[in-house]
Amino acid sequence: MNQLNAKQKEFYREVARILWEKWDPIGVNDGDNEWDDEYDSYVPHISRLAIEGNDAMRIANSLSSSIEQNIGLPASKEHDLKVAQLIVNAKESILG
């Protein structure tokens, strides 16, 4: 992340926040926790999808696939689409 500009770093932080606060597929954010890095490993890929101009459906599919294949839980595609839309909105707001 050292080679990223300030806006890209801001976007990465926002994606990390969205994944922690809104996505949280394993339910570890109980509201009382300090910042946690549980989902930070997903940030580069999800951010890249958004930066490359992929739509919310494509990002949601990636989130759902991560839940099913990496975490081993059933995905909520409707929830993942809502989260993905937040990420697309953040990309447009921060990076244009």
C-alpha positions as CSV (number, residue, x, y, z in Angstrom):
1,M,0.0,0.0,0.0
2,N,3.1,2.3,0.1
3,Q,2.7,3.2,-3.6
4,L,-0.9,4.2,-3.3
5,N,-1.9,7.9,-3.3
6,A,-3.8,9.5,-0.5
7,K,-7.2,9.0,-2.2
8,Q,-6.6,5.3,-2.8
9,K,-5.5,4.8,0.8
10,E,-8.7,6.5,1.9
11,F,-10.7,4.2,-0.3
12,Y,-8.9,1.1,1.0
13,R,-9.7,2.2,4.6
14,E,-13.3,2.8,3.7
15,V,-13.6,-0.7,2.1
16,A,-12.0,-2.2,5.3
17,R,-14.6,-0.3,7.4
18,I,-17.5,-1.4,5.2
19,L,-16.4,-5.0,5.3
20,W,-16.0,-4.9,9.1
21,E,-19.1,-2.9,10.0
22,K,-21.6,-4.0,7.2
23,W,-20.4,-7.3,5.7
24,D,-19.0,-9.3,8.8
25,P,-20.1,-12.7,7.5
26,I,-18.8,-14.5,10.6
27,G,-20.4,-12.1,13.0
28,V,-17.4,-11.1,15.0
29,N,-18.2,-7.4,15.2
30,D,-20.5,-7.2,18.2
31,G,-20.4,-3.4,18.3
32,D,-18.2,-3.3,21.4
33,N,-15.0,-4.2,19.6
34,E,-12.3,-1.8,18.7
35,W,-11.2,-1.8,15.1
36,D,-10.4,-5.3,14.0
37,D,-8.5,-6.5,11.0
38,E,-10.5,-9.7,10.5
39,Y,-11.5,-9.0,6.9
40,D,-8.5,-6.9,5.8
41,S,-7.2,-9.7,3.6
42,Y,-10.2,-9.1,1.3
43,V,-9.6,-5.4,1.0
44,P,-7.1,-5.4,-1.9
45,H,-9.1,-7.7,-4.2
46,I,-12.5,-6.0,-3.5
47,S,-11.0,-2.6,-3.8
48,R,-9.3,-3.5,-7.1
49,L,-12.6,-4.8,-8.5
50,A,-14.2,-1.5,-7.7
51,I,-11.3,0.6,-9.0
52,E,-11.4,-1.4,-12.3
53,G,-15.0,-0.3,-12.7
54,N,-16.8,-3.6,-11.9
55,D,-20.4,-3.1,-10.9
56,A,-22.0,-4.0,-7.5
57,M,-23.2,-7.4,-8.8
58,R,-19.7,-8.5,-9.7
59,I,-18.3,-7.3,-6.4
60,A,-21.2,-9.0,-4.5
61,N,-20.5,-12.3,-6.4
62,S,-16.9,-12.1,-5.2
63,L,-18.0,-11.4,-1.6
64,S,-20.4,-14.4,-1.8
65,S,-17.8,-16.6,-3.2
66,S,-15.4,-15.7,-0.4
67,I,-18.0,-16.6,2.2
68,E,-18.8,-19.9,0.6
69,Q,-15.3,-21.0,-0.5
70,N,-12.9,-19.4,2.1
71,I,-15.1,-19.2,5.2
72,G,-17.3,-22.2,4.5
73,L,-20.6,-20.6,5.3
74,P,-23.7,-20.0,3.1
75,A,-23.7,-16.5,1.6
76,S,-26.6,-14.0,1.7
77,K,-26.5,-12.7,-1.9
78,E,-29.0,-10.0,-1.1
79,H,-26.8,-8.7,1.8
80,D,-23.6,-9.0,-0.2
81,L,-25.2,-6.9,-3.0
82,K,-26.1,-4.2,-0.5
83,V,-22.5,-4.2,0.8
84,A,-21.1,-4.2,-2.7
85,Q,-23.3,-1.1,-3.5
86,L,-21.8,0.7,-0.5
87,I,-18.3,-0.1,-1.9
88,V,-19.2,1.2,-5.3
89,N,-20.7,4.3,-3.8
90,A,-17.5,4.8,-1.7
91,K,-15.4,4.4,-4.8
92,E,-17.4,7.0,-6.7
93,S,-17.4,9.4,-3.7
94,I,-13.7,9.1,-3.0
95,L,-12.0,8.3,-6.3
96,G,-14.6,9.6,-8.7
